[in-house]
Amino acid sequence: MANLSKIPTCELQQEINRRAKRLAVIRRVTDRINRKFQEKLSALTEEQQFLEVKPMARFGVGNHLSLCDAVEKLLADYPKGMSVEDIAKKVVENGYATTSKNFRAVCNVGIAKDDRFERIERGVYKLAKR
């Protein structure tokens, strides 16, 4: 390491100023990265709450929401409605656990019997107006 007493004071001051400017740039970049990270983390946390699955000891498959609750939450984002086939696919994609071999039929029966859903046409449902 160089002996600082041999370096002129003006050169030391220039180096301090150069490093201070660089530090300011690094802090701005770090702050920007932290903001983006927090936004992504917040979005992920919201999504994770929807996908949260709690196991049922009796059957080995369990869901945080009932099927109709999960469909209701899904259809809230689709005001024009969706087909039962698409609903079944999206509900499973969103984390609903099922062991049914014909889950579309299960969805169809559940949706048809629930007052929260309105039939638009054959096999297509939307949220009922409340």
KERO-63411 format. One line per field, with one value per residue (C-alpha): x, z, y; residue number from 0; chain. Coordinates in Angstrom, 2 decimals. Layout:
N
xx: (X,...)
zz: (Z,...)
yy: (Y,...)
num: (NUM,...)
chaine: (A,...)
# end
This chain:
130
xx: (0.00,1.25,2.28,-0.45,1.88,3.76,0.58,-0.39,-3.54,-5.24,-4.84,-6.28,-9.24,-9.81,-9.82,-12.27,-14.57,-14.36,-15.27,-18.11,-19.64,-19.29,-20.91,-23.89,-24.37,-24.12,-26.71,-29.17,-28.80,-29.17,-32.30,-33.81,-33.07,-34.54,-37.75,-38.18,-37.48,-40.09,-42.68,-42.04,-42.06,-45.37,-46.93,-45.61,-47.00,-50.46,-50.33,-49.10,-52.08,-54.41,-52.43,-52.07,-53.07,-53.62,-53.71,-56.75,-55.65,-58.70,-58.33,-54.73,-55.84,-56.93,-57.52,-57.60,-60.74,-63.76,-64.10,-66.86,-64.86,-61.87,-64.11,-65.64,-62.18,-61.17,-64.28,-63.82,-61.04,-63.21,-66.38,-67.46,-67.42,-65.54,-66.29,-66.39,-63.42,-61.33,-62.50,-61.41,-57.98,-57.39,-58.50,-56.01,-53.29,-53.96,-53.22,-56.50,-55.66,-57.81,-57.56,-60.67,-60.28,-63.07,-62.58,-64.43,-67.64,-67.12,-66.72,-69.80,-72.00,-70.64,-71.04,-74.53,-75.81,-74.28,-76.25,-73.06,-72.74,-74.90,-75.17,-74.57,-74.91,-74.35,-71.14,-70.28,-70.66,-69.92,-70.39,-74.02,-74.87,-75.54)
zz: (0.00,-0.92,1.80,1.73,3.12,-0.22,-2.30,-2.75,-0.90,-4.11,-5.68,-2.55,-2.65,-6.35,-5.61,-2.73,-5.00,-7.79,-5.38,-3.85,-7.33,-8.09,-4.75,-5.58,-8.89,-7.17,-4.57,-7.28,-9.14,-5.91,-4.97,-8.41,-8.16,-4.63,-5.80,-8.67,-6.34,-3.84,-6.63,-7.86,-4.32,-3.60,-6.79,-5.99,-2.45,-3.79,-6.31,-3.67,-1.43,-4.23,-4.85,-1.21,-0.77,2.59,2.67,3.97,6.06,5.18,1.39,0.79,-1.51,-0.10,-1.17,0.63,-1.33,-2.35,-6.06,-6.46,-4.48,-6.77,-9.85,-8.48,-7.93,-11.45,-13.17,-11.45,-14.00,-16.94,-17.01,-20.41,-19.06,-19.86,-21.06,-18.45,-20.13,-19.84,-16.26,-15.30,-16.90,-15.33,-11.85,-11.91,-13.33,-10.45,-7.92,-7.25,-6.44,-7.82,-8.39,-10.58,-13.94,-15.36,-13.57,-16.27,-15.44,-11.72,-12.49,-14.71,-11.99,-9.31,-11.42,-12.64,-9.09,-7.62,-7.69,-7.96,-11.63,-14.60,-17.72,-20.86,-23.30,-23.30,-21.37,-20.85,-17.50,-15.92,-12.47,-11.70,-10.98,-7.30)
yy: (0.00,3.44,5.86,8.55,11.21,11.18,11.83,15.48,16.57,17.75,14.29,12.64,15.06,14.29,10.56,11.05,13.09,10.49,7.68,9.74,10.23,6.53,5.68,7.90,6.05,2.68,3.75,4.87,1.58,-0.39,1.57,0.92,-2.80,-2.93,-1.20,-3.67,-6.58,-5.34,-4.96,-8.50,-9.87,-8.13,-9.52,-12.99,-12.82,-11.89,-14.74,-17.19,-16.38,-17.50,-20.67,-21.66,-25.30,-26.95,-30.76,-32.63,-35.58,-37.68,-37.71,-36.65,-33.82,-30.51,-27.00,-23.72,-22.78,-24.81,-25.48,-22.89,-20.32,-20.92,-20.60,-17.40,-15.91,-16.94,-15.59,-12.24,-11.65,-12.78,-10.62,-12.00,-15.55,-18.73,-22.22,-24.97,-26.63,-23.45,-22.92,-26.43,-25.95,-22.52,-23.58,-26.46,-24.17,-21.76,-24.47,-26.26,-29.87,-32.66,-36.39,-36.51,-38.20,-36.04,-32.74,-30.82,-32.67,-32.00,-28.29,-28.34,-29.83,-27.50,-24.38,-25.33,-25.80,-22.62,-19.35,-17.30,-18.25,-17.36,-19.49,-17.43,-20.27,-23.99,-24.71,-21.02,-19.26,-15.91,-14.43,-13.67,-10.07,-9.45)
num: (0,1,2,3,4,5,6,7,8,9,10,11,12,13,14,15,16,17,18,19,20,21,22,23,24,25,26,27,28,29,30,31,32,33,34,35,36,37,38,39,40,41,42,43,44,45,46,47,48,49,50,51,52,53,54,55,56,57,58,59,60,61,62,63,64,65,66,67,68,69,70,71,72,73,74,75,76,77,78,79,80,81,82,83,84,85,86,87,88,89,90,91,92,93,94,95,96,97,98,99,100,101,102,103,104,105,106,107,108,109,110,111,112,113,114,115,116,117,118,119,120,121,122,123,124,125,126,127,128,129)
chaine: (A,A,A,A,A,A,A,A,A,A,A,A,A,A,A,A,A,A,A,A,A,A,A,A,A,A,A,A,A,A,A,A,A,A,A,A,A,A,A,A,A,A,A,A,A,A,A,A,A,A,A,A,A,A,A,A,A,A,A,A,A,A,A,A,A,A,A,A,A,A,A,A,A,A,A,A,A,A,A,A,A,A,A,A,A,A,A,A,A,A,A,A,A,A,A,A,A,A,A,A,A,A,A,A,A,A,A,A,A,A,A,A,A,A,A,A,A,A,A,A,A,A,A,A,A,A,A,A,A,A)
# end
